[in-house]
Amino acid sequence: MTQPLLEIKNLYVNYGAIQALLDINLVVNKGEIVTLIGANGAGKSTTLRAISRLINSARGQIFYNGKEITRSRPDQVVSLGIAHSPEGRRVLARQTVLTNLELGAYIRSDRLGIKADIERQFLTFPRLGERRHQLAGTLSGGEQQMLAIARAVMSQPKLLLLDEPSLGLAPQIVREIFSVIRQLHEQGVTILLVEQNARLALETAHRGYVLEAGQLTLTGHASDLINDERVKKAYLG
């Protein structure tokens, strides 16, 4: 049996006295797009933050490529090949588009490769190319989302954690963003996607997990979940 690229075993995360995640078991195989869907506050972003080690877990284990990363530092996690595009975009508002992308490659030392990858991002996101010397804080919401994804990709990840890439964006921009997500997948990036638009997430992913109040309640092939009456009633309207 092939070793999963990411495996979470019996993970618990607390925020003070509040249990945010309870006994999470989740697998992402190399080459998959896996989505995590659920209501606001269900623990989806918390799961991604635990994987990228931005928050500590109370119990449980996280494995990447067979190596335990449960207590690794965030920079070590990035060096291993995990990149995180956070909810709310979090671009460096007072830095230019170009500087944001350069900072995304901070773990790398191959200057020519970095330069080539920046140009590749500008081909993928032409609007960023047009605004390369513009301050990131002056970009539209959609452009900031493009920058957040491009910046994450600059570390050359094997696993990309995407948190709410469509949040607050116009339908046309959402289509562009999801077209790029599929493109990245075709280029060999494995993706764990947190997305409030459950239908779009399940139409894009191979498999899905449903998270409710910090607990996984359903898992299966995306095509099965999209036809599941419980999922339809709760998330697909």
C-alpha positions in Angstrom: 0.0 0.0 0.0 1.4 3.4 -0.9 2.4 5.7 1.9 0.1 8.8 2.2 1.7 12.2 1.5 -0.1 13.6 4.6 -1.6 11.6 7.5 -3.2 13.0 10.6 -3.9 10.5 13.4 -6.2 11.2 16.4 -5.5 15.0 16.4 -6.9 17.2 19.1 -6.5 21.0 19.2 -7.6 23.2 22.0 -8.1 27.0 22.2 -7.8 27.4 26.0 -10.8 25.5 27.4 -12.4 25.1 24.0 -11.9 21.9 22.1 -11.5 23.0 18.4 -10.6 19.6 16.9 -11.5 16.2 18.4 -9.9 13.0 17.2 -9.2 14.0 13.6 -8.0 11.2 11.3 -7.3 12.3 7.7 -5.2 11.1 4.8 -4.1 13.0 1.6 -2.4 10.8 -1.0 0.2 12.1 -3.4 -1.5 13.6 -6.6 -4.9 14.2 -5.0 -7.0 17.2 -4.4 -8.8 16.6 -1.1 -11.3 19.0 0.3 -12.4 19.7 3.8 -15.9 21.2 4.0 -18.1 22.4 6.9 -19.8 25.4 8.4 -18.1 28.5 9.7 -16.3 27.6 13.0 -16.2 23.9 12.3 -12.4 23.7 12.6 -11.4 23.7 8.9 -8.8 26.5 9.2 -7.6 25.2 12.5 -6.8 21.8 10.8 -4.7 23.6 8.2 -3.0 25.7 10.8 -2.1 22.6 12.8 -0.6 20.9 9.7 1.6 24.0 8.9 2.4 24.2 12.7 1.1 27.7 13.2 -0.7 26.3 16.2 0.1 23.5 18.6 -2.0 20.3 18.9 -2.9 18.9 22.3 -2.7 15.3 21.2 -2.3 13.2 18.1 0.3 13.0 15.3 0.8 14.6 11.9 3.0 12.8 9.3 4.3 14.2 6.0 5.9 11.7 3.6 6.2 9.2 6.5 8.0 11.7 8.7 6.4 13.0 11.9 6.0 16.8 11.9 3.8 17.2 14.9 6.4 19.2 16.8 8.3 20.7 13.9 8.7 24.5 13.5 6.7 26.2 10.8 9.9 27.0 8.7 10.9 23.3 8.9 7.4 22.3 7.5 7.9 24.7 4.6 11.4 23.3 3.9 9.9 19.8 3.8 7.5 20.9 1.0 4.3 22.2 2.6 3.0 25.6 1.7 0.0 27.4 3.2 -2.2 30.0 1.5 -4.1 31.4 4.5 -7.7 32.5 4.9 -8.0 36.3 4.4 -5.0 36.3 2.0 -2.6 37.9 4.5 -0.4 39.5 1.8 2.3 42.0 3.0 0.3 45.1 2.2 3.3 47.6 2.3 5.5 45.5 0.1 5.3 45.3 -3.7 3.8 42.3 -5.5 7.4 41.4 -6.5 8.7 41.5 -2.9 5.8 39.3 -1.7 6.8 36.7 -4.3 10.5 36.9 -3.4 9.6 36.4 0.3 7.6 33.4 -0.7 10.9 31.8 -1.8 12.7 32.6 1.4 13.8 29.0 2.0 15.4 28.8 -1.5 18.9 30.0 -2.5 18.7 29.3 -6.3 18.4 32.9 -7.5 18.0 32.1 -11.2 15.3 29.5 -10.4 13.5 32.0 -8.2 13.6 34.6 -10.9 12.3 32.1 -13.4 9.5 31.0 -11.0 8.4 34.6 -10.5 8.1 35.1 -14.2 6.1 31.8 -14.3 3.7 33.2 -11.7 3.3 36.3 -13.9 2.3 34.1 -16.8 -0.2 32.2 -14.6 -1.5 35.4 -13.2 -1.0 38.1 -15.9 -2.6 40.8 -13.6 0.1 40.3 -11.1 2.7 40.8 -13.8 1.1 44.1 -14.7 1.2 45.2 -11.1 4.6 43.7 -10.1 5.8 47.1 -8.7 2.5 48.0 -7.0 2.0 47.7 -3.2 0.1 44.5 -2.4 -2.3 46.5 -0.2 -3.6 48.4 -3.2 -4.6 45.3 -5.1 -8.2 44.2 -5.4 -9.4 41.3 -3.3 -9.1 38.9 -6.2 -5.6 40.1 -7.1 -4.6 39.7 -3.4 -5.9 36.1 -3.5 -3.9 35.4 -6.7 -0.8 36.8 -5.0 -1.4 34.7 -1.8 -1.5 31.6 -3.9 1.5 32.6 -6.1 3.5 33.4 -3.0 2.8 30.0 -1.5 3.8 28.3 -4.8 7.1 30.1 -4.7 8.4 27.7 -2.1 8.0 24.9 -4.7 5.6 22.9 -2.4 4.7 19.2 -2.9 1.6 19.8 -0.7 -0.4 23.1 -0.9 -2.9 24.0 1.8 -5.5 26.4 0.5 -7.8 28.1 3.0 -11.0 29.7 1.5 -9.6 30.8 -1.9 -13.0 31.9 -3.1 -14.0 33.9 0.0 -15.6 37.3 -0.9 -14.6 37.1 -4.6 -16.8 37.8 -7.7 -17.8 34.6 -9.6 -15.5 35.4 -12.6 -12.5 35.7 -10.3 -13.5 32.5 -8.5 -13.5 30.7 -11.8 -10.0 32.0 -12.6 -8.7 31.0 -9.2 -10.1 27.4 -9.5 -8.7 27.1 -13.0 -5.3 27.8 -11.5 -5.9 25.3 -8.7 -6.5 22.6 -11.3 -3.5 23.8 -13.3 -1.3 23.5 -10.2 -2.6 20.0 -9.6 -1.8 19.0 -13.2 1.8 20.3 -12.6 2.1 17.7 -9.8 1.1 19.7 -6.6 -1.1 17.8 -4.1 -3.7 20.0 -2.6 -5.7 20.1 0.6 -8.5 22.6 0.0 -10.7 24.3 2.6 -13.6 26.0 0.9 -16.9 27.3 2.0 -18.4 26.9 -1.5 -19.0 23.1 -0.9 -20.3 22.4 -4.4 -17.3 24.0 -6.1 -14.9 22.2 -3.7 -16.5 18.8 -4.4 -16.6 19.4 -8.1 -12.8 20.1 -8.0 -11.6 17.5 -5.5 -11.1 13.7 -5.7 -12.1 13.1 -2.1 -13.7 15.0 0.7 -14.1 15.2 4.4 -17.0 16.9 6.3 -16.1 18.6 9.5 -18.8 19.5 12.1 -18.0 21.1 15.4 -14.4 19.9 15.3 -15.2 16.3 14.4 -15.1 14.5 11.1 -18.6 13.2 10.4 -18.4 12.0 6.7 -15.7 11.1 4.2 -15.8 9.7 0.7 -15.2 10.2 -3.0 -16.2 13.8 -3.9 -18.8 12.5 -6.4 -20.5 10.4 -3.7 -20.5 13.3 -1.2 -22.0 15.7 -3.7 -24.9 13.3 -4.1 -25.3 12.5 -0.4 -28.6 13.8 1.0 -27.0 14.9 4.3 -24.4 17.0 2.4 -27.0 18.3 0.0 -29.2 19.4 2.8 -26.5 21.0 5.0 -24.1 22.5 2.4 -25.4 22.4 -1.1 -28.7 24.3 -0.7 
